[in-house]
Amino acid sequence: MKHVFIVAEIGINHNGDIELAKKLIDWALLCGCDAVKFQKRTIDKVYKKEYLDSYRESPWGTTQRAQKEGLEFSKEEYDIIDNYCKEKHIEWFASAWDVDAQVFLRQYNLKYNKVASAMLVNEELLNMIAEEGKYTFIATGMSTYEEIDRAVEIFRAHRCPFELMHCNSTYPMKNEDANLKMIDTLRTRYGCSVGYSGHEVGRVVSLAAASLGATSIERHITLDRTMYGSDQAASLEVDDLQRLVKDIRTIEQVLGTGEKFMSQAEEDVKKKLRGQL
Protein backbone atom coordinates (compact mmCIF):
# COMPACT_ATOMS: atom_id res chain seq x y z
CA MET A 1 0.00 0.00 0.00
CA LYS A 2 1.27 3.46 -0.85
CA HIS A 3 1.80 6.20 1.73
CA VAL A 4 -1.54 7.60 2.89
CA PHE A 5 -1.45 11.40 2.75
CA ILE A 6 -2.77 12.60 6.12
CA VAL A 7 -4.17 16.12 6.35
CA ALA A 8 -4.87 17.82 9.67
CA GLU A 9 -7.80 20.14 8.95
CA ILE A 10 -7.38 23.17 11.21
CA GLY A 11 -10.13 24.91 9.26
CA ILE A 12 -11.69 27.49 11.56
CA ASN A 13 -10.87 25.65 14.79
CA HIS A 14 -8.22 28.30 15.49
CA ASN A 15 -11.10 30.60 16.52
CA GLY A 16 -9.34 33.60 15.01
CA ASP A 17 -6.30 33.17 17.25
CA ILE A 18 -2.99 32.91 15.38
CA GLU A 19 -1.20 31.50 18.43
CA LEU A 20 -3.77 28.71 18.65
CA ALA A 21 -3.28 28.06 14.93
CA LYS A 22 0.47 27.71 15.49
CA LYS A 23 -0.12 25.24 18.34
CA LEU A 24 -2.33 23.14 16.06
CA ILE A 25 0.36 23.21 13.36
CA ASP A 26 2.92 22.06 15.93
CA TRP A 27 0.75 19.17 17.03
CA ALA A 28 -0.06 18.11 13.48
CA LEU A 29 3.66 17.95 12.77
CA LEU A 30 4.48 16.07 15.97
CA CYS A 31 1.71 13.56 15.24
CA GLY A 32 3.21 12.84 11.82
CA CYS A 33 0.67 14.51 9.52
CA ASP A 34 1.76 15.40 5.99
CA ALA A 35 -0.02 18.76 5.80
CA VAL A 36 -2.35 21.17 7.56
CA LYS A 37 -5.33 22.81 5.93
CA PHE A 38 -7.26 26.02 6.52
CA GLN A 39 -10.37 27.64 5.01
CA LYS A 40 -10.47 31.02 3.28
CA ARG A 41 -13.59 33.09 2.63
CA THR A 42 -14.40 36.55 1.35
CA ILE A 43 -17.27 37.15 3.74
CA ASP A 44 -19.33 39.48 1.57
CA LYS A 45 -18.95 37.21 -1.47
CA VAL A 46 -19.91 33.96 0.26
CA TYR A 47 -22.85 35.22 2.37
CA LYS A 48 -25.79 37.51 1.62
CA LYS A 49 -26.17 40.77 3.56
CA GLU A 50 -29.45 39.65 5.14
CA TYR A 51 -27.74 36.56 6.53
CA LEU A 52 -24.73 38.50 7.79
CA ASP A 53 -27.01 40.98 9.56
CA SER A 54 -29.02 38.24 11.27
CA TYR A 55 -28.60 37.35 14.93
CA ARG A 56 -25.91 35.01 16.14
CA GLU A 57 -24.30 35.16 19.54
CA SER A 58 -20.55 34.52 19.52
CA PRO A 59 -17.39 35.66 21.28
CA TRP A 60 -17.15 38.49 18.72
CA GLY A 61 -20.68 39.92 18.89
CA THR A 62 -24.32 39.22 18.15
CA THR A 63 -24.48 38.99 14.35
CA GLN A 64 -23.46 36.40 11.80
CA ARG A 65 -21.08 38.98 10.32
CA ALA A 66 -19.27 39.46 13.63
CA GLN A 67 -18.86 35.71 14.00
CA LYS A 68 -17.64 35.15 10.43
CA GLU A 69 -15.20 38.06 10.56
CA GLY A 70 -13.93 36.93 13.94
CA LEU A 71 -12.99 33.56 12.47
CA GLU A 72 -11.39 34.89 9.27
CA PHE A 73 -7.63 35.32 9.15
CA SER A 74 -6.16 38.37 7.37
CA LYS A 75 -3.14 38.54 5.07
CA GLU A 76 -0.93 39.37 8.04
CA GLU A 77 -1.99 36.17 9.78
CA TYR A 78 -1.65 34.02 6.65
CA ASP A 79 1.84 35.44 6.17
CA ILE A 80 2.63 34.17 9.67
CA ILE A 81 1.13 30.75 8.84
CA ASP A 82 3.12 30.54 5.60
CA ASN A 83 6.41 31.43 7.28
CA TYR A 84 5.71 29.18 10.26
CA CYS A 85 4.95 26.14 8.12
CA LYS A 86 8.09 26.74 6.06
CA GLU A 87 10.11 26.97 9.27
CA LYS A 88 8.56 23.75 10.58
CA HIS A 89 8.81 21.95 7.18
CA ILE A 90 5.16 21.01 6.86
CA GLU A 91 2.92 21.72 3.87
CA TRP A 92 -0.15 23.91 4.26
CA PHE A 93 -3.01 24.71 1.93
CA ALA A 94 -6.60 25.93 2.15
CA SER A 95 -10.03 25.46 0.65
CA ALA A 96 -11.25 28.68 -0.99
CA TRP A 97 -14.96 29.36 -0.76
CA ASP A 98 -15.04 32.01 -3.50
CA VAL A 99 -12.99 33.28 -6.43
CA ASP A 100 -11.46 36.20 -4.54
CA ALA A 101 -10.30 33.81 -1.82
CA GLN A 102 -8.57 31.63 -4.43
CA VAL A 103 -6.84 34.71 -5.86
CA PHE A 104 -5.70 35.53 -2.32
CA LEU A 105 -4.23 32.04 -1.83
CA ARG A 106 -2.24 32.21 -5.07
CA GLN A 107 0.30 34.58 -3.53
CA TYR A 108 1.63 31.79 -1.30
CA ASN A 109 2.70 29.36 -4.05
CA LEU A 110 1.06 26.41 -2.29
CA LYS A 111 1.65 22.86 -3.47
CA TYR A 112 -1.98 21.71 -3.17
CA ASN A 113 -5.53 22.98 -3.67
CA LYS A 114 -8.75 21.78 -2.08
CA VAL A 115 -12.34 21.96 -3.33
CA ALA A 116 -14.72 21.87 -0.37
CA SER A 117 -17.88 19.80 -0.80
CA ALA A 118 -20.01 22.95 -0.72
CA MET A 119 -18.02 24.41 -3.62
CA LEU A 120 -18.12 21.38 -5.94
CA VAL A 121 -20.92 22.97 -8.00
CA ASN A 122 -19.20 26.39 -8.33
CA GLU A 123 -17.91 25.98 -11.88
CA GLU A 124 -16.21 29.38 -12.01
CA LEU A 125 -14.16 28.46 -8.96
CA LEU A 126 -13.50 24.92 -10.25
CA ASN A 127 -12.14 26.24 -13.54
CA MET A 128 -9.99 28.76 -11.73
CA ILE A 129 -8.49 26.10 -9.46
CA ALA A 130 -7.99 23.62 -12.30
CA GLU A 131 -6.20 26.26 -14.39
CA GLU A 132 -3.47 26.38 -11.74
CA GLY A 133 -2.54 22.75 -12.46
CA LYS A 134 -1.80 21.93 -8.81
CA TYR A 135 -2.70 18.58 -7.29
CA THR A 136 -6.23 19.11 -5.97
CA PHE A 137 -8.29 17.26 -3.38
CA ILE A 138 -11.98 17.35 -4.35
CA ALA A 139 -14.47 16.55 -1.57
CA THR A 140 -17.71 14.95 -2.76
CA GLY A 141 -20.07 15.43 0.20
CA MET A 142 -23.66 16.51 -0.61
CA SER A 143 -23.03 15.78 -4.30
CA THR A 144 -24.75 13.72 -6.99
CA TYR A 145 -22.92 11.65 -9.58
CA GLU A 146 -23.85 14.25 -12.20
CA GLU A 147 -22.22 17.02 -10.14
CA ILE A 148 -19.08 14.94 -9.56
CA ASP A 149 -19.03 14.05 -13.29
CA ARG A 150 -18.95 17.74 -14.17
CA ALA A 151 -16.18 18.54 -11.68
CA VAL A 152 -14.06 15.68 -12.99
CA GLU A 153 -14.71 16.82 -16.56
CA ILE A 154 -13.44 20.32 -15.71
CA PHE A 155 -10.24 19.09 -14.09
CA ARG A 156 -9.51 16.65 -16.89
CA ALA A 157 -10.13 19.34 -19.50
CA HIS A 158 -7.43 21.43 -17.82
CA ARG A 159 -5.22 18.35 -17.34
CA CYS A 160 -5.02 19.19 -13.67
CA PRO A 161 -4.11 16.27 -11.36
CA PHE A 162 -6.78 15.59 -8.77
CA GLU A 163 -8.02 13.16 -6.17
CA LEU A 164 -11.64 12.71 -5.15
CA MET A 165 -12.43 12.46 -1.45
CA HIS A 166 -15.42 10.48 -0.25
CA CYS A 167 -17.22 12.59 2.33
CA ASN A 168 -20.43 12.89 4.33
CA SER A 169 -21.01 16.54 5.17
CA THR A 170 -22.78 16.15 8.51
CA TYR A 171 -21.00 17.46 11.62
CA PRO A 172 -20.49 15.20 13.46
CA MET A 173 -21.30 12.28 11.18
CA LYS A 174 -22.92 9.13 12.56
CA ASN A 175 -20.71 6.10 11.93
CA GLU A 176 -23.55 4.25 10.22
CA ASP A 177 -23.72 7.03 7.61
CA ALA A 178 -20.10 6.62 6.50
CA ASN A 179 -20.85 4.40 3.46
CA LEU A 180 -17.16 3.69 2.97
CA LYS A 181 -17.74 1.32 0.06
CA MET A 182 -18.13 4.53 -1.95
CA ILE A 183 -14.34 4.77 -1.93
CA ASP A 184 -14.14 1.82 -4.31
CA THR A 185 -17.23 2.98 -6.23
CA LEU A 186 -15.67 6.38 -6.93
CA ARG A 187 -12.31 4.80 -7.79
CA THR A 188 -13.97 2.47 -10.31
CA ARG A 189 -16.30 5.08 -11.83
CA TYR A 190 -13.69 7.80 -12.29
CA GLY A 191 -10.43 5.85 -12.54
CA CYS A 192 -8.64 8.08 -10.05
CA SER A 193 -7.25 8.06 -6.54
CA VAL A 194 -9.88 8.42 -3.82
CA GLY A 195 -9.33 9.68 -0.30
CA TYR A 196 -11.61 10.19 2.68
CA SER A 197 -12.59 13.42 4.42
CA GLY A 198 -14.14 12.51 7.76
CA HIS A 199 -16.36 14.37 10.21
CA GLU A 200 -17.10 11.51 12.59
CA VAL A 201 -16.28 11.22 16.27
CA GLY A 202 -13.30 8.94 16.95
CA ARG A 203 -10.90 7.01 14.73
CA VAL A 204 -12.58 3.78 13.65
CA VAL A 205 -14.18 5.04 10.42
CA SER A 206 -11.00 6.73 9.24
CA LEU A 207 -8.99 3.58 9.94
CA ALA A 208 -11.52 1.53 7.97
CA ALA A 209 -11.19 4.01 5.09
CA ALA A 210 -7.43 3.53 5.09
CA SER A 211 -7.93 -0.25 5.07
CA LEU A 212 -10.19 0.11 2.03
CA GLY A 213 -7.45 1.88 0.11
CA ALA A 214 -8.13 5.58 0.73
CA THR A 215 -5.10 7.44 -0.61
CA SER A 216 -5.59 10.37 1.74
CA ILE A 217 -7.29 10.94 5.07
CA GLU A 218 -8.39 14.39 6.20
CA ARG A 219 -9.64 15.02 9.73
CA HIS A 220 -10.44 18.19 11.65
CA ILE A 221 -8.20 18.68 14.67
CA THR A 222 -8.60 20.63 17.91
CA LEU A 223 -6.96 21.05 21.28
CA ASP A 224 -10.32 20.55 22.98
CA ARG A 225 -13.59 19.31 21.45
CA THR A 226 -15.57 21.40 23.96
CA MET A 227 -14.14 24.70 22.65
CA TYR A 228 -16.36 27.21 20.87
CA GLY A 229 -16.95 26.39 17.21
CA SER A 230 -19.24 24.49 14.88
CA ASP A 231 -16.51 22.04 13.80
CA GLN A 232 -15.03 21.22 17.20
CA ALA A 233 -17.34 18.29 18.02
CA ALA A 234 -16.41 16.54 14.76
CA SER A 235 -12.68 16.99 15.39
CA LEU A 236 -9.91 14.84 16.84
CA GLU A 237 -8.03 15.94 19.90
CA VAL A 238 -4.26 15.55 19.88
CA ASP A 239 -4.09 12.12 21.55
CA ASP A 240 -6.56 10.65 19.06
CA LEU A 241 -4.79 12.29 16.13
CA GLN A 242 -1.51 10.76 17.24
CA ARG A 243 -3.10 7.31 17.51
CA LEU A 244 -4.81 7.72 14.14
CA VAL A 245 -1.59 8.53 12.31
CA LYS A 246 0.28 5.68 14.02
CA ASP A 247 -2.46 3.18 13.21
CA ILE A 248 -2.70 4.28 9.57
CA ARG A 249 1.05 3.79 9.19
CA THR A 250 0.61 0.29 10.64
CA ILE A 251 -2.21 -0.43 8.18
CA GLU A 252 0.12 0.58 5.31
CA GLN A 253 2.55 -2.11 6.46
CA VAL A 254 0.11 -4.93 7.18
CA LEU A 255 -1.89 -4.73 3.94
CA GLY A 256 1.11 -5.86 1.93
CA THR A 257 1.13 -6.37 -1.84
CA GLY A 258 -1.59 -8.98 -2.34
CA GLU A 259 0.98 -11.35 -3.81
CA LYS A 260 1.51 -14.77 -2.17
CA PHE A 261 4.96 -15.16 -0.64
CA MET A 262 6.65 -16.63 2.41
CA SER A 263 8.86 -14.55 4.66
CA GLN A 264 12.08 -16.04 5.95
CA ALA A 265 10.43 -16.43 9.35
CA GLU A 266 7.65 -18.51 7.79
CA GLU A 267 10.18 -20.54 5.79
CA ASP A 268 11.89 -21.42 9.07
CA VAL A 269 8.56 -22.55 10.59
CA LYS A 270 7.83 -24.58 7.45
CA LYS A 271 11.09 -26.50 7.81
CA LYS A 272 10.28 -27.23 11.42
CA LEU A 273 6.66 -28.31 10.98
CA ARG A 274 6.91 -30.06 7.58
CA GLY A 275 10.46 -31.28 7.77
CA GLN A 276 9.46 -34.85 8.56
CA LEU A 277 6.82 -35.16 5.84
C-alpha positions as semicolon CSV with decimal commas, in nm:
position;residue;x (nm);y (nm);z (nm)
1;M;0,000;0,000;0,000
2;K;0,127;0,346;-0,085
3;H;0,180;0,620;0,173
4;V;-0,154;0,760;0,289
5;F;-0,145;1,140;0,275
6;I;-0,277;1,260;0,612
7;V;-0,417;1,612;0,635
8;A;-0,487;1,782;0,967
9;E;-0,780;2,014;0,895
10;I;-0,738;2,317;1,121
11;G;-1,013;2,491;0,926
12;I;-1,169;2,749;1,156
13;N;-1,087;2,565;1,479
14;H;-0,822;2,830;1,549
15;N;-1,110;3,060;1,652
16;G;-0,934;3,360;1,501
17;D;-0,630;3,317;1,725
18;I;-0,299;3,291;1,538
19;E;-0,120;3,150;1,843
20;L;-0,377;2,871;1,865
21;A;-0,328;2,806;1,493
22;K;0,047;2,771;1,549
23;K;-0,012;2,524;1,834
24;L;-0,233;2,314;1,606
25;I;0,036;2,321;1,336
26;D;0,292;2,206;1,593
27;W;0,075;1,917;1,703
28;A;-0,006;1,811;1,348
29;L;0,366;1,795;1,277
30;L;0,448;1,607;1,597
31;C;0,171;1,356;1,524
32;G;0,321;1,284;1,182
33;C;0,067;1,451;0,952
34;D;0,176;1,540;0,599
35;A;-0,002;1,876;0,580
36;V;-0,235;2,117;0,756
37;K;-0,533;2,281;0,593
38;F;-0,726;2,602;0,652
39;Q;-1,037;2,764;0,501
40;K;-1,047;3,102;0,328
41;R;-1,359;3,309;0,263
42;T;-1,440;3,655;0,135
43;I;-1,727;3,715;0,374
44;D;-1,933;3,948;0,157
45;K;-1,895;3,721;-0,147
46;V;-1,991;3,396;0,026
47;Y;-2,285;3,522;0,237
48;K;-2,579;3,751;0,162
49;K;-2,617;4,077;0,356
50;E;-2,945;3,965;0,514
51;Y;-2,774;3,656;0,653
52;L;-2,473;3,850;0,779
53;D;-2,701;4,098;0,956
54;S;-2,902;3,824;1,127
55;Y;-2,860;3,735;1,493
56;R;-2,591;3,501;1,614
57;E;-2,430;3,516;1,954
58;S;-2,055;3,452;1,952
59;P;-1,739;3,566;2,128
60;W;-1,715;3,849;1,872
61;G;-2,068;3,992;1,889
62;T;-2,432;3,922;1,815
63;T;-2,448;3,899;1,435
64;Q;-2,346;3,640;1,180
65;R;-2,108;3,898;1,032
66;A;-1,927;3,946;1,363
67;Q;-1,886;3,571;1,400
68;K;-1,764;3,515;1,043
69;E;-1,520;3,806;1,056
70;G;-1,393;3,693;1,394
71;L;-1,299;3,356;1,247
72;E;-1,139;3,489;0,927
73;F;-0,763;3,532;0,915
74;S;-0,616;3,837;0,737
75;K;-0,314;3,854;0,507
76;E;-0,093;3,937;0,804
77;E;-0,199;3,617;0,978
78;Y;-0,165;3,402;0,665
79;D;0,184;3,544;0,617
80;I;0,263;3,417;0,967
81;I;0,113;3,075;0,884
82;D;0,312;3,054;0,560
83;N;0,641;3,143;0,728
84;Y;0,571;2,918;1,026
85;C;0,495;2,614;0,812
86;K;0,809;2,674;0,606
87;E;1,011;2,697;0,927
88;K;0,856;2,375;1,058
89;H;0,881;2,195;0,718
90;I;0,516;2,101;0,686
91;E;0,292;2,172;0,387
92;W;-0,015;2,391;0,426
93;F;-0,301;2,471;0,193
94;A;-0,660;2,593;0,215
95;S;-1,003;2,546;0,065
96;A;-1,125;2,868;-0,099
97;W;-1,496;2,936;-0,076
98;D;-1,504;3,201;-0,350
99;V;-1,299;3,328;-0,643
100;D;-1,146;3,620;-0,454
101;A;-1,030;3,381;-0,182
102;Q;-0,857;3,163;-0,443
103;V;-0,684;3,471;-0,586
104;F;-0,570;3,553;-0,232
105;L;-0,423;3,204;-0,183
106;R;-0,224;3,221;-0,507
107;Q;0,030;3,458;-0,353
108;Y;0,163;3,179;-0,130
109;N;0,270;2,936;-0,405
110;L;0,106;2,641;-0,229
111;K;0,165;2,286;-0,347
112;Y;-0,198;2,171;-0,317
113;N;-0,553;2,298;-0,367
114;K;-0,875;2,178;-0,208
115;V;-1,234;2,196;-0,333
116;A;-1,472;2,187;-0,037
117;S;-1,788;1,980;-0,080
118;A;-2,001;2,295;-0,072
119;M;-1,802;2,441;-0,362
120;L;-1,812;2,138;-0,594
121;V;-2,092;2,297;-0,800
122;N;-1,920;2,639;-0,833
123;E;-1,791;2,598;-1,188
124;E;-1,621;2,938;-1,201
125;L;-1,416;2,846;-0,896
126;L;-1,350;2,492;-1,025
127;N;-1,214;2,624;-1,354
128;M;-0,999;2,876;-1,173
129;I;-0,849;2,610;-0,946
130;A;-0,799;2,362;-1,230
131;E;-0,620;2,626;-1,439
132;E;-0,347;2,638;-1,174
133;G;-0,254;2,275;-1,246
134;K;-0,180;2,193;-0,881
135;Y;-0,270;1,858;-0,729
136;T;-0,623;1,911;-0,597
137;F;-0,829;1,726;-0,338
138;I;-1,198;1,735;-0,435
139;A;-1,447;1,655;-0,157
140;T;-1,771;1,495;-0,276
141;G;-2,007;1,543;0,020
142;M;-2,366;1,651;-0,061
143;S;-2,303;1,578;-0,430
144;T;-2,475;1,372;-0,699
145;Y;-2,292;1,165;-0,958
146;E;-2,385;1,425;-1,220
147;E;-2,222;1,702;-1,014
148;I;-1,908;1,494;-0,956
149;D;-1,903;1,405;-1,329
150;R;-1,895;1,774;-1,417
151;A;-1,618;1,854;-1,168
152;V;-1,406;1,568;-1,299
153;E;-1,471;1,682;-1,656
154;I;-1,344;2,032;-1,571
155;F;-1,024;1,909;-1,409
156;R;-0,951;1,665;-1,689
157;A;-1,013;1,934;-1,950
158;H;-0,743;2,143;-1,782
159;R;-0,522;1,835;-1,734
160;C;-0,502;1,919;-1,367
161;P;-0,411;1,627;-1,136
162;F;-0,678;1,559;-0,877
163;E;-0,802;1,316;-0,617
164;L;-1,164;1,271;-0,515
165;M;-1,243;1,246;-0,145
166;H;-1,542;1,048;-0,025
167;C;-1,722;1,259;0,233
168;N;-2,043;1,289;0,433
169;S;-2,101;1,654;0,517
170;T;-2,278;1,615;0,851
171;Y;-2,100;1,746;1,162
172;P;-2,049;1,520;1,346
173;M;-2,130;1,228;1,118
174;K;-2,292;0,913;1,256
175;N;-2,071;0,610;1,193
176;E;-2,355;0,425;1,022
177;D;-2,372;0,703;0,761
178;A;-2,010;0,662;0,650
179;N;-2,085;0,440;0,346
180;L;-1,716;0,369;0,297
181;K;-1,774;0,132;0,006
182;M;-1,813;0,453;-0,195
183;I;-1,434;0,477;-0,193
184;D;-1,414;0,182;-0,431
185;T;-1,723;0,298;-0,623
186;L;-1,567;0,638;-0,693
187;R;-1,231;0,480;-0,779
188;T;-1,397;0,247;-1,031
189;R;-1,630;0,508;-1,183
190;Y;-1,369;0,780;-1,229
191;G;-1,043;0,585;-1,254
192;C;-0,864;0,808;-1,005
193;S;-0,725;0,806;-0,654
194;V;-0,988;0,842;-0,382
195;G;-0,933;0,968;-0,030
196;Y;-1,161;1,019;0,268
197;S;-1,259;1,342;0,442
198;G;-1,414;1,251;0,776
199;H;-1,636;1,437;1,021
200;E;-1,710;1,151;1,259
201;V;-1,628;1,122;1,627
202;G;-1,330;0,894;1,695
203;R;-1,090;0,701;1,473
204;V;-1,258;0,378;1,365
205;V;-1,418;0,504;1,042
206;S;-1,100;0,673;0,924
207;L;-0,899;0,358;0,994
208;A;-1,152;0,153;0,797
209;A;-1,119;0,401;0,509
210;A;-0,743;0,353;0,509
211;S;-0,793;-0,025;0,507
212;L;-1,019;0,011;0,203
213;G;-0,745;0,188;0,011
214;A;-0,813;0,558;0,073
215;T;-0,510;0,744;-0,061
216;S;-0,559;1,037;0,174
217;I;-0,729;1,094;0,507
218;E;-0,839;1,439;0,620
219;R;-0,964;1,502;0,973
220;H;-1,044;1,819;1,165
221;I;-0,820;1,868;1,467
222;T;-0,860;2,063;1,791
223;L;-0,696;2,105;2,128
224;D;-1,032;2,055;2,298
225;R;-1,359;1,931;2,145
226;T;-1,557;2,140;2,396
227;M;-1,414;2,470;2,265
228;Y;-1,636;2,721;2,087
229;G;-1,695;2,639;1,721
230;S;-1,924;2,449;1,488
231;D;-1,651;2,204;1,380
232;Q;-1,503;2,122;1,720
233;A;-1,734;1,829;1,802
234;A;-1,641;1,654;1,476
235;S;-1,268;1,699;1,539
236;L;-0,991;1,484;1,684
237;E;-0,803;1,594;1,990
238;V;-0,426;1,555;1,988
239;D;-0,409;1,212;2,155
240;D;-0,656;1,065;1,906
241;L;-0,479;1,229;1,613
242;Q;-0,151;1,076;1,724
243;R;-0,310;0,731;1,751
244;L;-0,481;0,772;1,414
245;V;-0,159;0,853;1,231
246;K;0,028;0,568;1,402
247;D;-0,246;0,318;1,321
248;I;-0,270;0,428;0,957
249;R;0,105;0,379;0,919
250;T;0,061;0,029;1,064
251;I;-0,221;-0,043;0,818
252;E;0,012;0,058;0,531
253;Q;0,255;-0,211;0,646
254;V;0,011;-0,493;0,718
255;L;-0,189;-0,473;0,394
256;G;0,111;-0,586;0,193
257;T;0,113;-0,637;-0,184
258;G;-0,159;-0,898;-0,234
259;E;0,098;-1,135;-0,381
260;K;0,151;-1,477;-0,217
261;F;0,496;-1,516;-0,064
262;M;0,665;-1,663;0,241
263;S;0,886;-1,455;0,466
264;Q;1,208;-1,604;0,595
265;A;1,043;-1,643;0,935
266;E;0,765;-1,851;0,779
267;E;1,018;-2,054;0,579
268;D;1,189;-2,142;0,907
269;V;0,856;-2,255;1,059
270;K;0,783;-2,458;0,745
271;K;1,109;-2,650;0,781
272;K;1,028;-2,723;1,142
273;L;0,666;-2,831;1,098
274;R;0,691;-3,006;0,758
275;G;1,046;-3,128;0,777
276;Q;0,946;-3,485;0,856
277;L;0,682;-3,516;0,584
